[in-house]
Amino acid sequence: MKIGIVTQSYYPRPGGVTEVAHFSAKELRKLGHEVTIITTHYTESESEEPGVIRIGRNVLVPVNGAWVNMTIGIGLRAELRRIFERERFDVVHAHCPLVPTLPLLSLEAALPRQKVVGTFHAAADSNFFYRLFRPLLEKRARRLDRRMAVSEAARTFVSKYFPGDYEIVPNGIDCARFRPGIEPFEEYRDGRINVLFVGRMDPRKGVPYLCKAMPLVGRELGGNVRFMIVGEKGLRARLCPRPADLRGAEIAWIGRVSPEDLPRYYATADIFCSPATGQESFGIVLLEAMASGVAIVASDIPGYRTIVNPAREGILVPPRDPEELARAIVSLARDGSLRRELGETGRKQALRYDWPVVVRRLESVYRDALDDREAVHDPETIPLTRACP
């Protein structure tokens, strides 16, 4: 098959959709498929990459407590159409297909005989954009030959606005890249309990609540703990507790790390913490920790319950509750056998999401769409947007 993957999030922009687009393409190529990623420019100096086409440029827009990617540029739809005509993809796979601009425009630009599938990643209580533009988006959604959601939480969310058949195809994890036994960073293996956070500094990722929990943990453990924060450093000054309040605990603001170094930070951690406040449909960082054999403390939200069974792979606590978060971290810090047990169980669970397993399900969705060859879409029945909100 010739497959075009359209994603508004891709390297160097970190994030779950970035990882999914990259590794699904990598695994599909191993199966003999020809895969091209269509995305956008994030810097002025990106080098050409085999199998990647970039158009327009990226801007960050605040939505639902997070900064999301949006592609801007003149003639994006026409440029997408030229790419689809030139490449002659059998399948166009759009991530977040009803989101402006690049994914939504790809539904309009796809050729009538090209099969279009979409993966819905988001989970939230409501979506203002979906409510406001629902009639227009429903027409675009009809162009999708197959619809996928990464979890039950994502399916429930999108079905509220656009009812239909959604197959759950979860995000995957490279269980060879993230695994027990990787060399840790020895400078952090000094006897302190290492609590790791990995993620963007978006408010909904919950770092402010982790920072509020730090003094409580430091007091209970006599300062014998280090919080390792992997992600942007932009909010450090506003979030960081005063040294006097930490009761001897240490904070290592590490910032962004290379893909090669990221598994080593998981290997360095004793506990992984993700205190997200909500609107997480899946939680790839949880899978990375589980695949690495690290015990988890995370918020008890629907998207995280998709992959973490309480008391089996980790401890789930109420979101926005620093006291409960601190209590769970302290309990794991004091119980090495429980950490090992949760880590071993988590590794077994993560193997179910190994990319070679997940990509076979994705390939099956593509083949099902291609087998339905009677359905030929007439572009005249799909009105085009004059401008994307």
C-alpha positions as CSV (number, residue, x, y, z in Angstrom):
1,M,0.0,0.0,0.0
2,K,0.9,3.6,-0.5
3,I,0.0,5.5,2.6
4,G,0.0,9.2,3.4
5,I,-0.1,10.1,7.1
6,V,-1.3,13.7,7.7
7,T,-0.3,15.1,11.1
8,Q,-0.1,18.6,12.5
9,S,2.2,17.4,15.3
10,Y,5.6,16.0,14.3
11,Y,9.3,16.4,15.2
12,P,10.8,18.6,16.5
13,R,7.5,19.3,18.3
14,P,7.2,16.7,21.1
15,G,4.0,15.0,22.0
16,G,2.0,11.8,21.8
17,V,0.7,12.3,18.2
18,T,4.2,13.0,17.1
19,E,5.4,9.7,18.5
20,V,2.4,7.8,17.0
21,A,2.8,9.2,13.5
22,H,6.6,8.5,13.5
23,F,6.5,5.0,14.9
24,S,3.4,3.8,13.0
25,A,5.1,4.9,9.8
26,K,8.3,3.2,10.8
27,E,6.5,-0.1,11.5
28,L,4.4,0.1,8.4
29,R,7.5,0.4,6.3
30,K,8.9,-2.7,8.0
31,L,5.8,-4.5,6.7
32,G,6.6,-3.4,3.1
33,H,4.3,-0.4,2.8
34,E,5.4,2.9,1.2
35,V,4.6,5.6,3.8
36,T,4.9,9.4,3.6
37,I,4.3,11.7,6.5
38,I,2.7,15.1,5.5
39,T,3.3,17.7,8.2
40,T,4.4,21.3,8.6
41,H,7.5,23.4,9.3
42,Y,8.4,24.2,12.9
43,T,11.7,26.0,12.4
44,E,13.4,28.0,9.6
45,S,16.1,25.4,9.1
46,E,14.7,21.9,9.0
47,S,16.6,19.6,6.8
48,E,15.0,17.4,4.2
49,E,14.0,14.0,5.6
50,P,13.2,10.9,3.6
51,G,9.5,10.1,3.7
52,V,8.5,13.5,5.1
53,I,6.8,16.3,3.2
54,R,6.4,19.7,5.0
55,I,4.1,22.5,4.0
56,G,3.1,25.8,5.7
57,R,4.4,26.6,9.1
58,N,3.3,25.8,12.7
59,V,1.8,28.2,15.3
60,L,0.8,27.3,18.8
61,V,-2.8,28.0,19.8
62,P,-4.2,27.8,23.4
63,V,-7.0,25.2,23.6
64,N,-8.5,23.5,26.7
65,G,-5.5,24.2,28.9
66,A,-2.9,23.2,26.4
67,W,-1.0,24.6,23.5
68,V,-2.0,22.8,20.3
69,N,-0.4,22.9,16.9
70,M,-2.0,24.6,13.9
71,T,-0.6,25.0,10.4
72,I,-0.9,28.3,8.6
73,G,0.0,29.2,5.0
74,I,-1.5,30.3,1.7
75,G,-3.1,27.7,-0.5
76,L,-2.7,24.8,1.9
77,R,-5.6,22.8,0.5
78,A,-4.4,23.2,-3.1
79,E,-0.9,22.1,-2.0
80,L,-2.3,19.1,-0.3
81,R,-4.3,18.2,-3.4
82,R,-1.1,18.4,-5.5
83,I,0.7,16.1,-3.1
84,F,-2.2,13.6,-3.1
85,E,-2.3,13.7,-7.0
86,R,1.4,13.3,-7.3
87,E,1.9,10.6,-4.7
88,R,-1.3,8.7,-5.6
89,F,-1.8,7.3,-2.1
90,D,-4.1,4.3,-1.6
91,V,-4.9,5.5,1.9
92,V,-4.8,8.9,3.5
93,H,-4.6,8.7,7.3
94,A,-5.4,11.9,9.1
95,H,-4.6,12.3,12.8
96,C,-7.2,14.5,14.6
97,P,-9.1,14.7,11.3
98,L,-11.7,17.3,12.2
99,V,-9.1,19.8,13.6
100,P,-8.0,22.8,11.6
101,T,-6.1,23.2,9.5
102,L,-4.0,20.5,7.9
103,P,-6.0,17.4,9.0
104,L,-9.3,19.0,8.2
105,L,-8.1,20.2,4.8
106,S,-6.8,16.8,4.0
107,L,-10.4,15.4,4.0
108,E,-11.3,18.0,1.3
109,A,-8.1,17.5,-0.7
110,A,-8.1,13.7,-0.9
111,L,-8.9,12.3,-4.4
112,P,-12.3,10.7,-4.8
113,R,-10.9,7.2,-5.1
114,Q,-8.4,7.5,-2.2
115,K,-9.6,5.9,1.0
116,V,-9.5,8.3,4.0
117,V,-9.2,7.1,7.6
118,G,-8.9,9.2,10.7
119,T,-7.7,8.7,14.3
120,F,-9.3,10.7,17.0
121,H,-6.9,11.4,19.9
122,A,-8.7,13.9,22.1
123,A,-10.8,13.4,25.3
124,A,-12.5,16.2,27.1
125,D,-15.8,17.1,28.8
126,S,-16.8,19.4,25.9
127,N,-15.4,21.1,22.8
128,F,-16.4,24.6,21.9
129,F,-15.1,24.2,18.3
130,Y,-17.0,21.0,17.7
131,R,-20.2,22.6,19.1
132,L,-20.0,25.8,17.1
133,F,-19.1,24.2,13.7
134,R,-20.8,20.9,14.1
135,P,-23.0,21.1,10.9
136,L,-19.9,21.9,8.7
137,L,-17.8,19.3,10.4
138,E,-20.4,16.6,10.1
139,K,-20.2,17.0,6.3
140,R,-16.4,16.6,6.4
141,A,-16.7,13.6,8.7
142,R,-18.7,11.8,6.0
143,R,-15.5,11.7,3.9
144,L,-14.0,9.3,6.4
145,D,-14.1,5.7,5.2
146,R,-13.0,4.4,8.6
147,R,-12.9,6.1,12.0
148,M,-10.5,5.1,14.8
149,A,-10.2,6.3,18.4
150,V,-7.1,5.6,20.6
151,S,-9.2,4.7,23.7
152,E,-12.7,4.3,25.0
153,A,-12.4,7.8,26.5
154,A,-11.6,9.3,23.1
155,R,-14.4,7.3,21.4
156,T,-16.9,8.5,24.0
157,F,-15.9,12.1,23.6
158,V,-16.0,12.3,19.8
159,S,-19.2,10.2,19.6
160,K,-21.1,12.9,21.5
161,Y,-20.7,15.2,18.6
162,F,-20.3,12.9,15.6
163,P,-22.0,9.5,16.2
164,G,-20.8,6.6,14.1
165,D,-18.7,3.5,14.2
166,Y,-15.3,3.9,15.8
167,E,-12.7,1.2,16.1
168,I,-10.4,1.4,19.0
169,V,-6.8,1.2,17.8
170,P,-4.5,2.3,20.7
171,N,-1.3,4.2,20.6
172,G,1.8,2.0,20.6
173,I,5.1,1.8,22.4
174,D,8.5,0.7,21.3
175,C,9.2,-2.0,23.9
176,A,12.7,-2.5,22.7
177,R,13.5,1.2,23.1
178,F,11.9,1.4,26.5
179,R,12.8,-1.6,28.6
180,P,14.3,-2.6,31.9
181,G,18.1,-2.8,32.0
182,I,18.9,0.4,30.1
183,E,21.9,2.3,31.5
184,P,20.8,5.0,33.9
185,F,22.4,8.4,34.5
186,E,24.8,7.6,37.3
187,E,25.0,11.1,38.6
188,Y,21.4,10.8,39.7
189,R,21.9,7.3,41.3
190,D,23.2,8.6,44.7
191,G,20.7,7.0,47.0
192,R,17.9,9.4,46.7
193,I,14.5,8.3,45.4
194,N,14.1,9.6,41.9
195,V,10.5,10.7,41.0
196,L,10.3,11.4,37.2
197,F,7.9,13.6,35.3
198,V,7.9,13.7,31.5
199,G,5.7,16.1,29.5
200,R,4.9,19.6,28.4
201,M,4.4,22.3,30.9
202,D,0.7,22.7,29.9
203,P,-1.5,23.4,32.9
204,R,-3.5,20.2,32.3
205,K,-0.4,18.1,32.6
206,G,-0.6,18.9,36.4
207,V,3.0,20.0,37.1
208,P,1.7,22.8,39.5
209,Y,0.1,20.1,41.7
210,L,3.3,18.0,41.7
211,C,5.2,21.1,42.8
212,K,2.7,21.6,45.6
213,A,3.3,18.0,46.7
214,M,7.1,18.3,46.7
215,P,7.4,19.9,50.2
216,L,5.0,17.3,51.6
217,V,7.1,14.4,50.2
218,G,10.3,16.1,51.2
219,R,9.1,16.3,54.8
220,E,8.0,12.7,55.0
221,L,11.1,11.3,53.4
222,G,13.5,13.5,55.3
223,G,14.7,15.1,52.1
224,N,15.8,11.8,50.6
225,V,14.0,12.4,47.2
226,R,14.7,14.1,43.9
227,F,12.1,15.3,41.4
228,M,13.3,15.0,37.8
229,I,11.3,17.2,35.5
230,V,11.8,16.4,31.8
231,G,10.1,19.0,29.6
232,E,10.2,22.7,28.8
233,K,11.7,25.0,31.5
234,G,9.4,28.0,30.8
235,L,7.3,27.8,33.9
236,R,10.1,26.9,36.3
237,A,10.3,30.3,38.1
238,R,6.6,30.4,38.7
239,L,6.2,26.8,39.8
240,C,9.3,26.0,41.8
241,P,8.8,25.8,45.6
242,R,11.2,27.8,47.7
243,P,14.3,25.7,48.7
244,A,13.4,26.2,52.4
245,D,10.0,24.6,51.8
246,L,11.4,21.5,50.1
247,R,12.8,20.0,53.4
248,G,15.9,18.8,51.7
249,A,14.3,17.5,48.6
250,E,16.0,18.2,45.3
251,I,14.5,19.4,42.0
252,A,16.3,18.7,38.7
253,W,14.8,20.8,35.9
254,I,16.2,18.9,33.0
255,G,14.3,20.5,30.1
256,R,13.9,18.8,26.8
257,V,16.0,15.7,26.1
258,S,16.9,13.9,23.0
259,P,15.0,10.8,21.9
260,E,18.2,8.8,22.6
261,D,18.4,10.0,26.2
262,L,14.8,9.7,27.1
263,P,14.8,6.0,27.9
264,R,17.8,6.5,30.2
265,Y,15.8,9.0,32.3
266,Y,13.1,6.3,32.8
267,A,15.9,3.9,33.7
268,T,17.1,6.4,36.3
269,A,13.7,6.8,37.9
270,D,12.3,4.8,40.9
271,I,8.8,6.3,40.5
272,F,7.1,7.9,37.5
273,C,4.5,10.5,38.2
274,S,1.9,12.0,35.9
275,P,-0.5,14.3,37.8
276,A,-2.6,15.3,34.7
277,T,-5.9,17.1,35.6
278,G,-7.9,15.6,32.7
279,Q,-8.5,15.6,29.0
280,E,-5.9,12.8,28.5
281,S,-7.3,10.2,26.1
282,F,-4.5,7.7,26.6
283,G,-1.2,8.6,28.2
284,I,1.8,7.5,26.1
285,V,4.2,8.6,28.9
286,L,2.5,6.0,31.2
287,L,3.3,3.3,28.6
288,E,6.9,4.5,28.3
289,A,7.3,4.1,32.1
290,M,5.5,0.8,32.2
291,A,7.6,-0.6,29.4
292,S,10.7,0.6,31.3
293,G,9.5,-1.4,34.4
294,V,8.9,1.8,36.5
295,A,6.2,2.0,39.1
296,I,3.6,4.7,38.4
297,V,1.7,7.3,40.4
298,A,-0.9,9.0,38.2
299,S,-4.2,10.8,38.2
300,D,-7.3,8.7,38.3
301,I,-8.8,10.0,35.0
302,P,-10.6,8.0,32.3
303,G,-7.8,8.1,29.7
304,Y,-5.3,6.8,32.2
305,R,-7.6,4.0,33.4
306,T,-7.4,2.8,29.8
307,I,-4.0,1.3,30.4
308,V,-3.3,1.4,34.1
309,N,-5.2,-0.9,36.5
310,P,-5.1,0.5,40.0
311,A,-2.9,-1.5,42.4
312,R,-1.6,-3.6,39.5
313,E,0.6,-1.3,37.4
314,G,0.4,1.8,39.5
315,I,-1.4,3.9,42.1
316,L,-4.1,6.3,40.8
317,V,-5.0,9.3,42.9
318,P,-7.7,12.0,42.5
319,P,-6.6,14.8,40.2
320,R,-5.7,18.2,41.6
321,D,-5.0,16.8,45.0
322,P,-1.4,17.4,46.1
323,E,-1.9,15.7,49.5
324,E,-3.1,12.4,47.9
325,L,-0.4,12.7,45.3
326,A,2.3,13.1,48.0
327,R,0.9,10.2,50.0
328,A,1.1,7.8,47.1
329,I,4.7,8.9,46.2
330,V,5.7,8.4,49.8
331,S,4.1,5.0,50.1
332,L,6.0,3.8,47.0
333,A,9.2,5.4,48.0
334,R,9.1,3.4,51.3
335,D,8.2,0.1,49.7
336,G,10.8,-1.2,47.3
337,S,9.1,-4.6,46.8
338,L,5.9,-2.9,45.8
339,R,7.7,-0.8,43.3
340,R,9.3,-3.9,41.8
341,E,6.0,-5.7,41.6
342,L,4.2,-2.8,40.0
343,G,7.1,-2.4,37.5
344,E,7.1,-6.0,36.5
345,T,3.3,-6.1,36.0
346,G,3.5,-2.8,34.1
347,R,6.1,-4.2,31.7
348,K,3.8,-7.2,30.9
349,Q,0.9,-4.8,30.3
350,A,3.0,-2.6,28.0
351,L,3.9,-5.5,25.8
352,R,0.3,-5.6,24.6
353,Y,0.9,-2.2,23.1
354,D,4.2,-3.0,21.4
355,W,4.2,-1.4,17.9
356,P,4.5,-4.6,16.0
357,V,1.2,-5.7,17.7
358,V,-0.6,-2.4,17.3
359,V,0.4,-1.7,13.7
360,R,-1.2,-5.0,12.5
361,R,-4.5,-3.7,13.8
362,L,-3.9,-0.4,11.9
363,E,-3.0,-2.3,8.8
364,S,-6.2,-4.2,9.1
365,V,-8.2,-1.0,9.2
366,Y,-6.5,0.2,6.0
367,R,-7.2,-3.1,4.2
368,D,-10.9,-3.0,5.3
369,A,-11.2,0.4,3.8
370,L,-9.6,-0.6,0.6
371,D,-11.8,-3.7,0.3
372,D,-14.9,-1.4,0.3
373,R,-14.2,-0.3,-3.3
374,E,-17.8,0.4,-4.3
375,A,-17.8,3.6,-2.2
376,V,-16.4,6.4,-4.4
377,H,-16.7,9.9,-2.9
378,D,-17.9,12.8,-5.1
379,P,-16.0,15.9,-4.1
380,E,-19.0,18.0,-5.3
381,T,-21.0,16.6,-2.3
382,I,-18.5,17.9,0.2
383,P,-18.6,21.7,0.5
384,L,-15.3,23.4,0.9
385,T,-14.5,25.7,3.8
386,R,-13.8,29.3,2.8
387,A,-11.5,29.7,5.8
388,C,-10.6,27.6,8.7
389,P,-11.5,29.0,12.1
